[in-house]
Amino acid sequence: MIVDADIRAVGKALFQAENTGQQIPLISQQFPDMTMDDAYRIQDAYCQLKSNAGQSRVGWKIGLTSKTMQRALNINIPDSGLLFDSMIFQSGSNVPAGRFIEPRVEAEIAFVMKHDIEDASIDSIRAATDYVTPSIEVLDTRVARVDPKSGQPRVVFDTISDNAANAGIVLGTEKHKLDNFDLRWVGAILKRNGEVEETGLGAAVLDDPLLSMSWLVERLMKYGQKVCAGDIVLSGSFVKIVEAPPGSKINADFGSFGNVSVNFE
Protein backbone atom coordinates (compact mmCIF):
# COMPACT_ATOMS: atom_id res chain seq x y z
CA MET A 1 0.00 0.00 0.00
CA ILE A 2 1.26 3.47 -0.88
CA VAL A 3 1.57 5.76 2.13
CA ASP A 4 -0.78 8.74 2.41
CA ALA A 5 1.93 11.35 1.81
CA ASP A 6 2.84 9.75 -1.52
CA ILE A 7 -0.83 9.47 -2.48
CA ARG A 8 -1.24 13.21 -1.95
CA ALA A 9 2.00 13.98 -3.81
CA VAL A 10 0.96 12.01 -6.90
CA GLY A 11 -2.53 13.54 -6.82
CA LYS A 12 -0.91 16.99 -6.77
CA ALA A 13 1.41 16.05 -9.64
CA LEU A 14 -1.59 14.96 -11.75
CA PHE A 15 -3.40 18.21 -10.98
CA GLN A 16 -0.33 20.21 -11.98
CA ALA A 17 0.04 18.16 -15.17
CA GLU A 18 -3.52 19.04 -16.14
CA ASN A 19 -2.86 22.75 -15.61
CA THR A 20 0.58 22.91 -17.23
CA GLY A 21 0.07 20.43 -20.06
CA GLN A 22 3.21 18.55 -18.99
CA GLN A 23 2.71 14.83 -18.45
CA ILE A 24 4.16 13.03 -15.44
CA PRO A 25 6.10 9.72 -15.63
CA LEU A 26 4.35 6.40 -15.20
CA ILE A 27 3.03 6.09 -11.66
CA SER A 28 3.27 2.31 -11.90
CA GLN A 29 7.03 2.56 -12.39
CA GLN A 30 7.46 4.79 -9.36
CA PHE A 31 5.34 2.41 -7.28
CA PRO A 32 5.68 -1.05 -8.87
CA ASP A 33 3.76 -2.73 -6.04
CA MET A 34 0.77 -0.40 -6.17
CA THR A 35 -2.70 -1.91 -6.03
CA MET A 36 -6.05 -0.97 -7.52
CA ASP A 37 -7.05 0.51 -4.16
CA ASP A 38 -3.93 2.70 -4.29
CA ALA A 39 -4.91 3.85 -7.78
CA TYR A 40 -8.39 4.88 -6.66
CA ARG A 41 -6.92 6.67 -3.63
CA ILE A 42 -4.69 8.68 -5.98
CA GLN A 43 -7.72 9.42 -8.15
CA ASP A 44 -9.56 10.69 -5.07
CA ALA A 45 -6.62 12.93 -4.11
CA TYR A 46 -6.43 14.35 -7.64
CA CYS A 47 -10.18 14.94 -7.84
CA GLN A 48 -10.24 16.57 -4.40
CA LEU A 49 -7.81 19.19 -5.72
CA LYS A 50 -10.14 19.79 -8.67
CA SER A 51 -13.00 20.30 -6.21
CA ASN A 52 -10.88 22.61 -4.09
CA ALA A 53 -10.22 24.68 -7.22
CA GLY A 54 -13.95 25.27 -7.64
CA GLN A 55 -14.85 22.51 -10.07
CA SER A 56 -18.16 20.79 -9.27
CA ARG A 57 -18.75 17.07 -9.67
CA VAL A 58 -21.54 16.38 -12.18
CA GLY A 59 -21.39 12.62 -12.50
CA TRP A 60 -19.37 9.51 -13.28
CA LYS A 61 -17.54 7.87 -16.13
CA ILE A 62 -17.32 4.11 -16.65
CA GLY A 63 -14.37 2.88 -18.66
CA LEU A 64 -12.79 -0.35 -19.89
CA THR A 65 -16.18 -1.90 -20.58
CA SER A 66 -15.26 -3.61 -23.86
CA LYS A 67 -13.26 -6.82 -24.13
CA THR A 68 -10.86 -5.11 -26.54
CA MET A 69 -9.86 -2.44 -24.04
CA GLN A 70 -9.78 -4.87 -21.12
CA ARG A 71 -7.37 -7.15 -22.99
CA ALA A 72 -5.21 -4.16 -23.95
CA LEU A 73 -4.70 -3.28 -20.27
CA ASN A 74 -4.74 -6.86 -18.95
CA ILE A 75 -7.83 -6.40 -16.77
CA ASN A 76 -11.19 -8.14 -16.64
CA ILE A 77 -13.34 -5.48 -14.97
CA PRO A 78 -14.30 -1.89 -15.84
CA ASP A 79 -12.95 1.19 -14.10
CA SER A 80 -14.57 4.48 -13.13
CA GLY A 81 -13.82 8.16 -12.69
CA LEU A 82 -15.53 11.43 -11.78
CA LEU A 83 -17.00 14.00 -14.15
CA PHE A 84 -16.74 17.74 -13.42
CA ASP A 85 -18.62 20.73 -14.78
CA SER A 86 -15.41 22.06 -16.37
CA MET A 87 -15.45 19.05 -18.72
CA ILE A 88 -18.76 19.79 -20.42
CA PHE A 89 -18.87 21.00 -24.05
CA GLN A 90 -21.94 21.64 -26.16
CA SER A 91 -22.39 19.57 -29.29
CA GLY A 92 -20.84 21.37 -32.26
CA SER A 93 -18.56 23.48 -30.10
CA ASN A 94 -14.84 24.11 -30.60
CA VAL A 95 -12.19 22.90 -28.19
CA PRO A 96 -9.46 25.56 -27.93
CA ALA A 97 -5.96 24.57 -28.96
CA GLY A 98 -3.91 23.51 -25.96
CA ARG A 99 -6.91 22.69 -23.78
CA PHE A 100 -5.85 19.02 -23.68
CA ILE A 101 -2.49 17.29 -23.89
CA GLU A 102 -3.21 14.31 -26.18
CA PRO A 103 -6.97 14.28 -26.78
CA ARG A 104 -8.74 11.19 -28.04
CA VAL A 105 -12.45 10.45 -28.38
CA GLU A 106 -14.99 7.68 -27.92
CA ALA A 107 -18.72 7.34 -28.66
CA GLU A 108 -20.94 6.44 -25.70
CA ILE A 109 -24.48 6.42 -24.39
CA ALA A 110 -24.91 8.86 -21.50
CA PHE A 111 -27.47 8.42 -18.73
CA VAL A 112 -28.91 11.43 -16.91
CA MET A 113 -30.55 10.69 -13.57
CA LYS A 114 -33.79 12.07 -12.14
CA HIS A 115 -33.48 10.20 -8.82
CA ASP A 116 -30.72 8.65 -6.73
CA ILE A 117 -30.06 5.02 -7.65
CA GLU A 118 -30.82 3.06 -4.50
CA ASP A 119 -29.46 -0.35 -5.50
CA ALA A 120 -27.71 -2.07 -8.40
CA SER A 121 -30.77 -3.79 -9.86
CA ILE A 122 -31.73 -3.01 -13.44
CA ASP A 123 -35.21 -2.04 -12.25
CA SER A 124 -33.76 0.58 -9.87
CA ILE A 125 -31.55 1.99 -12.61
CA ARG A 126 -34.47 2.21 -15.01
CA ALA A 127 -36.63 3.93 -12.41
CA ALA A 128 -33.91 6.46 -11.55
CA THR A 129 -33.03 7.40 -15.15
CA ASP A 130 -34.46 10.63 -16.51
CA TYR A 131 -33.22 10.12 -20.07
CA VAL A 132 -30.40 8.73 -22.21
CA THR A 133 -28.57 10.69 -24.88
CA PRO A 134 -25.72 10.25 -27.37
CA SER A 135 -22.33 11.51 -26.27
CA ILE A 136 -18.68 11.82 -27.12
CA GLU A 137 -16.16 11.39 -24.35
CA VAL A 138 -12.89 13.26 -24.70
CA LEU A 139 -10.02 11.35 -23.15
CA ASP A 140 -6.69 12.83 -22.16
CA THR A 141 -3.68 11.55 -20.30
CA ARG A 142 -1.85 13.45 -17.61
CA VAL A 143 0.41 10.38 -17.34
CA ALA A 144 2.83 9.43 -20.12
CA ARG A 145 1.49 6.68 -22.32
CA VAL A 146 4.90 5.02 -22.60
CA ASP A 147 8.09 5.30 -20.56
CA PRO A 148 10.64 6.80 -23.01
CA LYS A 149 13.58 4.83 -21.61
CA SER A 150 12.19 1.33 -21.11
CA GLY A 151 9.36 1.45 -23.64
CA GLN A 152 7.00 0.18 -20.95
CA PRO A 153 3.40 1.25 -21.63
CA ARG A 154 1.15 2.52 -18.89
CA VAL A 155 -0.98 -0.04 -17.09
CA VAL A 156 -4.49 0.12 -15.71
CA PHE A 157 -3.29 1.54 -12.37
CA ASP A 158 -1.89 4.57 -14.20
CA THR A 159 -5.20 5.07 -15.98
CA ILE A 160 -7.33 4.74 -12.85
CA SER A 161 -5.07 7.14 -10.95
CA ASP A 162 -5.50 9.61 -13.82
CA ASN A 163 -9.28 9.77 -13.15
CA ALA A 164 -9.85 7.01 -15.72
CA ALA A 165 -8.28 9.33 -18.35
CA ASN A 166 -11.43 11.40 -18.73
CA ALA A 167 -11.22 15.04 -19.72
CA GLY A 168 -14.31 16.16 -21.63
CA ILE A 169 -17.99 15.39 -22.20
CA VAL A 170 -19.97 16.34 -25.30
CA LEU A 171 -23.67 15.58 -24.93
CA GLY A 172 -26.19 15.36 -27.74
CA THR A 173 -29.34 17.44 -27.66
CA GLU A 174 -31.66 14.43 -28.00
CA LYS A 175 -33.28 13.14 -24.80
CA HIS A 176 -34.77 9.66 -24.99
CA LYS A 177 -36.81 7.70 -22.51
CA LEU A 178 -34.90 4.58 -21.61
CA ASP A 179 -37.76 2.27 -22.58
CA ASN A 180 -37.84 3.63 -26.14
CA PHE A 181 -34.58 1.91 -27.14
CA ASP A 182 -32.87 -1.43 -26.66
CA LEU A 183 -29.47 0.04 -25.82
CA ARG A 184 -27.67 -3.09 -26.97
CA TRP A 185 -28.67 -2.19 -30.54
CA VAL A 186 -27.92 1.52 -30.35
CA GLY A 187 -24.88 2.07 -32.55
CA ALA A 188 -22.69 4.87 -33.79
CA ILE A 189 -20.52 5.74 -36.76
CA LEU A 190 -17.57 7.76 -35.48
CA LYS A 191 -15.97 10.02 -38.10
CA ARG A 192 -12.90 12.25 -38.06
CA ASN A 193 -12.74 14.91 -40.75
CA GLY A 194 -15.53 13.20 -42.65
CA GLU A 195 -13.91 9.75 -42.73
CA VAL A 196 -15.24 6.75 -40.83
CA GLU A 197 -12.79 5.75 -38.10
CA GLU A 198 -14.83 3.36 -35.94
CA THR A 199 -18.29 1.83 -35.67
CA GLY A 200 -19.92 -0.14 -32.88
CA LEU A 201 -23.01 -1.21 -30.95
CA GLY A 202 -24.05 -0.73 -27.35
CA ALA A 203 -23.79 -4.48 -26.80
CA ALA A 204 -20.00 -4.06 -26.68
CA VAL A 205 -20.51 -2.47 -23.26
CA LEU A 206 -20.71 -5.55 -21.04
CA ASP A 207 -23.50 -6.84 -23.34
CA ASP A 208 -25.77 -3.94 -22.28
CA PRO A 209 -24.98 -0.41 -21.00
CA LEU A 210 -27.49 -1.05 -18.21
CA LEU A 211 -25.12 -3.73 -16.90
CA SER A 212 -22.23 -1.27 -16.81
CA MET A 213 -24.46 1.07 -14.80
CA SER A 214 -25.16 -1.79 -12.39
CA TRP A 215 -21.41 -2.43 -12.03
CA LEU A 216 -20.82 1.24 -11.18
CA VAL A 217 -23.57 1.32 -8.55
CA GLU A 218 -22.15 -1.78 -6.88
CA ARG A 219 -18.61 -0.37 -6.87
CA LEU A 220 -19.71 2.95 -5.41
CA MET A 221 -21.79 1.28 -2.70
CA LYS A 222 -18.64 -0.40 -1.37
CA TYR A 223 -17.25 3.06 -0.62
CA GLY A 224 -20.42 4.65 0.70
CA GLN A 225 -21.05 6.56 -2.54
CA LYS A 226 -23.91 6.57 -5.02
CA VAL A 227 -25.17 7.82 -8.36
CA CYS A 228 -27.39 10.79 -7.47
CA ALA A 229 -30.23 12.76 -9.00
CA GLY A 230 -28.91 15.06 -11.73
CA ASP A 231 -25.77 13.02 -12.33
CA ILE A 232 -24.51 12.37 -15.84
CA VAL A 233 -23.07 8.89 -16.29
CA LEU A 234 -21.01 7.90 -19.32
CA SER A 235 -21.81 4.21 -19.56
CA GLY A 236 -18.76 3.10 -21.52
CA SER A 237 -17.47 3.24 -25.06
CA PHE A 238 -18.55 0.75 -27.71
CA VAL A 239 -15.92 1.88 -30.24
CA LYS A 240 -12.14 1.90 -30.17
CA ILE A 241 -10.40 5.12 -29.16
CA VAL A 242 -9.82 7.64 -31.97
CA GLU A 243 -7.01 10.19 -31.86
CA ALA A 244 -8.13 13.83 -32.07
CA PRO A 245 -5.11 16.00 -32.95
CA PRO A 246 -5.49 19.73 -33.70
CA GLY A 247 -7.76 20.33 -36.68
CA SER A 248 -9.90 17.24 -36.04
CA LYS A 249 -13.62 17.53 -36.71
CA ILE A 250 -15.32 14.71 -34.85
CA ASN A 251 -18.84 13.49 -35.51
CA ALA A 252 -20.69 10.57 -33.92
CA ASP A 253 -23.79 9.57 -35.87
CA PHE A 254 -26.08 7.42 -33.71
CA GLY A 255 -28.79 7.19 -36.37
CA SER A 256 -32.28 7.55 -34.91
CA PHE A 257 -30.72 7.94 -31.45
CA GLY A 258 -29.11 11.25 -32.40
CA ASN A 259 -25.95 12.99 -33.49
CA VAL A 260 -23.14 14.70 -31.60
CA SER A 261 -20.02 16.53 -32.78
CA VAL A 262 -17.02 18.49 -31.55
CA ASN A 263 -14.11 20.26 -33.25
CA PHE A 264 -10.53 20.53 -32.04
CA GLU A 265 -8.79 23.78 -33.01
C-alpha positions as CSV (number, residue, x, y, z in Angstrom):
1,M,0.0,0.0,0.0
2,I,1.3,3.5,-0.9
3,V,1.6,5.8,2.1
4,D,-0.8,8.7,2.4
5,A,1.9,11.3,1.8
6,D,2.8,9.7,-1.5
7,I,-0.8,9.5,-2.5
8,R,-1.2,13.2,-1.9
9,A,2.0,14.0,-3.8
10,V,1.0,12.0,-6.9
11,G,-2.5,13.5,-6.8
12,K,-0.9,17.0,-6.8
13,A,1.4,16.0,-9.6
14,L,-1.6,15.0,-11.7
15,F,-3.4,18.2,-11.0
16,Q,-0.3,20.2,-12.0
17,A,0.0,18.2,-15.2
18,E,-3.5,19.0,-16.1
19,N,-2.9,22.7,-15.6
20,T,0.6,22.9,-17.2
21,G,0.1,20.4,-20.1
22,Q,3.2,18.6,-19.0
23,Q,2.7,14.8,-18.4
24,I,4.2,13.0,-15.4
25,P,6.1,9.7,-15.6
26,L,4.4,6.4,-15.2
27,I,3.0,6.1,-11.7
28,S,3.3,2.3,-11.9
29,Q,7.0,2.6,-12.4
30,Q,7.5,4.8,-9.4
31,F,5.3,2.4,-7.3
32,P,5.7,-1.1,-8.9
33,D,3.8,-2.7,-6.0
34,M,0.8,-0.4,-6.2
35,T,-2.7,-1.9,-6.0
36,M,-6.0,-1.0,-7.5
37,D,-7.1,0.5,-4.2
38,D,-3.9,2.7,-4.3
39,A,-4.9,3.9,-7.8
40,Y,-8.4,4.9,-6.7
41,R,-6.9,6.7,-3.6
42,I,-4.7,8.7,-6.0
43,Q,-7.7,9.4,-8.1
44,D,-9.6,10.7,-5.1
45,A,-6.6,12.9,-4.1
46,Y,-6.4,14.4,-7.6
47,C,-10.2,14.9,-7.8
48,Q,-10.2,16.6,-4.4
49,L,-7.8,19.2,-5.7
50,K,-10.1,19.8,-8.7
51,S,-13.0,20.3,-6.2
52,N,-10.9,22.6,-4.1
53,A,-10.2,24.7,-7.2
54,G,-13.9,25.3,-7.6
55,Q,-14.9,22.5,-10.1
56,S,-18.2,20.8,-9.3
57,R,-18.8,17.1,-9.7
58,V,-21.5,16.4,-12.2
59,G,-21.4,12.6,-12.5
60,W,-19.4,9.5,-13.3
61,K,-17.5,7.9,-16.1
62,I,-17.3,4.1,-16.7
63,G,-14.4,2.9,-18.7
64,L,-12.8,-0.3,-19.9
65,T,-16.2,-1.9,-20.6
66,S,-15.3,-3.6,-23.9
67,K,-13.3,-6.8,-24.1
68,T,-10.9,-5.1,-26.5
69,M,-9.9,-2.4,-24.0
70,Q,-9.8,-4.9,-21.1
71,R,-7.4,-7.1,-23.0
72,A,-5.2,-4.2,-23.9
73,L,-4.7,-3.3,-20.3
74,N,-4.7,-6.9,-18.9
75,I,-7.8,-6.4,-16.8
76,N,-11.2,-8.1,-16.6
77,I,-13.3,-5.5,-15.0
78,P,-14.3,-1.9,-15.8
79,D,-13.0,1.2,-14.1
80,S,-14.6,4.5,-13.1
81,G,-13.8,8.2,-12.7
82,L,-15.5,11.4,-11.8
83,L,-17.0,14.0,-14.1
84,F,-16.7,17.7,-13.4
85,D,-18.6,20.7,-14.8
86,S,-15.4,22.1,-16.4
87,M,-15.4,19.0,-18.7
88,I,-18.8,19.8,-20.4
89,F,-18.9,21.0,-24.1
90,Q,-21.9,21.6,-26.2
91,S,-22.4,19.6,-29.3
92,G,-20.8,21.4,-32.3
93,S,-18.6,23.5,-30.1
94,N,-14.8,24.1,-30.6
95,V,-12.2,22.9,-28.2
96,P,-9.5,25.6,-27.9
97,A,-6.0,24.6,-29.0
98,G,-3.9,23.5,-26.0
99,R,-6.9,22.7,-23.8
100,F,-5.9,19.0,-23.7
101,I,-2.5,17.3,-23.9
102,E,-3.2,14.3,-26.2
103,P,-7.0,14.3,-26.8
104,R,-8.7,11.2,-28.0
105,V,-12.4,10.5,-28.4
106,E,-15.0,7.7,-27.9
107,A,-18.7,7.3,-28.7
108,E,-20.9,6.4,-25.7
109,I,-24.5,6.4,-24.4
110,A,-24.9,8.9,-21.5
111,F,-27.5,8.4,-18.7
112,V,-28.9,11.4,-16.9
113,M,-30.6,10.7,-13.6
114,K,-33.8,12.1,-12.1
115,H,-33.5,10.2,-8.8
116,D,-30.7,8.7,-6.7
117,I,-30.1,5.0,-7.6
118,E,-30.8,3.1,-4.5
119,D,-29.5,-0.4,-5.5
120,A,-27.7,-2.1,-8.4
121,S,-30.8,-3.8,-9.9
122,I,-31.7,-3.0,-13.4
123,D,-35.2,-2.0,-12.3
124,S,-33.8,0.6,-9.9
125,I,-31.5,2.0,-12.6
126,R,-34.5,2.2,-15.0
127,A,-36.6,3.9,-12.4
128,A,-33.9,6.5,-11.6
129,T,-33.0,7.4,-15.2
130,D,-34.5,10.6,-16.5
131,Y,-33.2,10.1,-20.1
132,V,-30.4,8.7,-22.2
133,T,-28.6,10.7,-24.9
134,P,-25.7,10.2,-27.4
135,S,-22.3,11.5,-26.3
136,I,-18.7,11.8,-27.1
137,E,-16.2,11.4,-24.4
138,V,-12.9,13.3,-24.7
139,L,-10.0,11.3,-23.2
140,D,-6.7,12.8,-22.2
141,T,-3.7,11.5,-20.3
142,R,-1.9,13.4,-17.6
143,V,0.4,10.4,-17.3
144,A,2.8,9.4,-20.1
145,R,1.5,6.7,-22.3
146,V,4.9,5.0,-22.6
147,D,8.1,5.3,-20.6
148,P,10.6,6.8,-23.0
149,K,13.6,4.8,-21.6
150,S,12.2,1.3,-21.1
151,G,9.4,1.4,-23.6
152,Q,7.0,0.2,-20.9
153,P,3.4,1.2,-21.6
154,R,1.1,2.5,-18.9
155,V,-1.0,0.0,-17.1
156,V,-4.5,0.1,-15.7
157,F,-3.3,1.5,-12.4
158,D,-1.9,4.6,-14.2
159,T,-5.2,5.1,-16.0
160,I,-7.3,4.7,-12.8
161,S,-5.1,7.1,-10.9
162,D,-5.5,9.6,-13.8
163,N,-9.3,9.8,-13.2
164,A,-9.8,7.0,-15.7
165,A,-8.3,9.3,-18.4
166,N,-11.4,11.4,-18.7
167,A,-11.2,15.0,-19.7
168,G,-14.3,16.2,-21.6
169,I,-18.0,15.4,-22.2
170,V,-20.0,16.3,-25.3
171,L,-23.7,15.6,-24.9
172,G,-26.2,15.4,-27.7
173,T,-29.3,17.4,-27.7
174,E,-31.7,14.4,-28.0
175,K,-33.3,13.1,-24.8
176,H,-34.8,9.7,-25.0
177,K,-36.8,7.7,-22.5
178,L,-34.9,4.6,-21.6
179,D,-37.8,2.3,-22.6
180,N,-37.8,3.6,-26.1
181,F,-34.6,1.9,-27.1
182,D,-32.9,-1.4,-26.7
183,L,-29.5,0.0,-25.8
184,R,-27.7,-3.1,-27.0
185,W,-28.7,-2.2,-30.5
186,V,-27.9,1.5,-30.4
187,G,-24.9,2.1,-32.6
188,A,-22.7,4.9,-33.8
189,I,-20.5,5.7,-36.8
190,L,-17.6,7.8,-35.5
191,K,-16.0,10.0,-38.1
192,R,-12.9,12.2,-38.1
193,N,-12.7,14.9,-40.8
194,G,-15.5,13.2,-42.7
195,E,-13.9,9.8,-42.7
196,V,-15.2,6.7,-40.8
197,E,-12.8,5.7,-38.1
198,E,-14.8,3.4,-35.9
199,T,-18.3,1.8,-35.7
200,G,-19.9,-0.1,-32.9
201,L,-23.0,-1.2,-31.0
202,G,-24.1,-0.7,-27.4
203,A,-23.8,-4.5,-26.8
204,A,-20.0,-4.1,-26.7
205,V,-20.5,-2.5,-23.3
206,L,-20.7,-5.6,-21.0
207,D,-23.5,-6.8,-23.3
208,D,-25.8,-3.9,-22.3
209,P,-25.0,-0.4,-21.0
210,L,-27.5,-1.1,-18.2
211,L,-25.1,-3.7,-16.9
212,S,-22.2,-1.3,-16.8
213,M,-24.5,1.1,-14.8
214,S,-25.2,-1.8,-12.4
215,W,-21.4,-2.4,-12.0
216,L,-20.8,1.2,-11.2
217,V,-23.6,1.3,-8.6
218,E,-22.1,-1.8,-6.9
219,R,-18.6,-0.4,-6.9
220,L,-19.7,2.9,-5.4
221,M,-21.8,1.3,-2.7
222,K,-18.6,-0.4,-1.4
223,Y,-17.2,3.1,-0.6
224,G,-20.4,4.7,0.7
225,Q,-21.1,6.6,-2.5
226,K,-23.9,6.6,-5.0
227,V,-25.2,7.8,-8.4
228,C,-27.4,10.8,-7.5
229,A,-30.2,12.8,-9.0
230,G,-28.9,15.1,-11.7
231,D,-25.8,13.0,-12.3
232,I,-24.5,12.4,-15.8
233,V,-23.1,8.9,-16.3
234,L,-21.0,7.9,-19.3
235,S,-21.8,4.2,-19.6
236,G,-18.8,3.1,-21.5
237,S,-17.5,3.2,-25.1
238,F,-18.5,0.7,-27.7
239,V,-15.9,1.9,-30.2
240,K,-12.1,1.9,-30.2
241,I,-10.4,5.1,-29.2
242,V,-9.8,7.6,-32.0
243,E,-7.0,10.2,-31.9
244,A,-8.1,13.8,-32.1
245,P,-5.1,16.0,-32.9
246,P,-5.5,19.7,-33.7
247,G,-7.8,20.3,-36.7
248,S,-9.9,17.2,-36.0
249,K,-13.6,17.5,-36.7
250,I,-15.3,14.7,-34.9
251,N,-18.8,13.5,-35.5
252,A,-20.7,10.6,-33.9
253,D,-23.8,9.6,-35.9
254,F,-26.1,7.4,-33.7
255,G,-28.8,7.2,-36.4
256,S,-32.3,7.6,-34.9
257,F,-30.7,7.9,-31.4
258,G,-29.1,11.3,-32.4
259,N,-25.9,13.0,-33.5
260,V,-23.1,14.7,-31.6
261,S,-20.0,16.5,-32.8
262,V,-17.0,18.5,-31.5
263,N,-14.1,20.3,-33.3
264,F,-10.5,20.5,-32.0
265,E,-8.8,23.8,-33.0
